[in-house]
């Protein structure tokens, strides 16, 4: 049986979440955008609600001149 491991959130953020967010940003806009990655990571660490993060990212992406990359059906 595998037990649960208590991993500090900062370690999880740096090793798994930040690289994944960075990869997704690069896939969408074609280049790294460290400021946007930092922004999203700070929202996740602050415990922001998912919808709040989506709303903020949409607003920031417009400020950066990036087409919105969150589609809703």
N, C-alpha and C positions, 0 to 999 in steps of 0.2 A: 504494500500500500504506500502510495506517495503522500507525504504530509504537505500541508501548506507551508510555504516559506514566507516569512515576513520581510518583504523588500521595501526599503525606504522609497517614498514616492519620488524624491529627487533623483535617485539612482535609476528608477524605472523610467523616469522622464528622459534622462540623458542617454540611456542605453537602448530604449525601445520606442518610446513615443515620439521624441524629437526626430530621430532618423526617419520614422514612418511618415510624419507630417512633411518633412523636407522632401522626401521622395514623391509624395502626392502633389506638392506644389510644383516641383520640377516637371512632373508628368503633365500637369495642366498648362503651365505658362512657358515651359521650355527652358527655364533657367532658375537657379537658386534665388530665393528671395528671403534672406535671413531675417529681415525686419518682420515680415509677415509670419514666419515660423516662430520667432520670439513672441510675437503678439498672441498667437494661438496657444502656445505653450503656457504663457502667463495666465491666460484665461482658464485653461485646464487646471493648473496648479491652484488657482484661486477658488476652484470649485464652482465655476459659473455653470449655469444651466445650459444644456445643449442648444436650445433655441436661442438663448442669449448670445452664445458663441457664433451661431449661424448668422444672426442679425448683425453682429459686430463685424464679422468677416466680410459680409456683403457690403457694408458701409466702407470698410477699409479698402476692399478691392476696387470700389468705385473711385476712391481718393487716389489710388495708385494707377488708375487708368486701365485696370484689368476688367475684362468682361466678367460679370458674375459667374462663379463656377459652382453654384448650388442651384440645382434644378428641382422644382417641385411639380409633381403631376397634379 
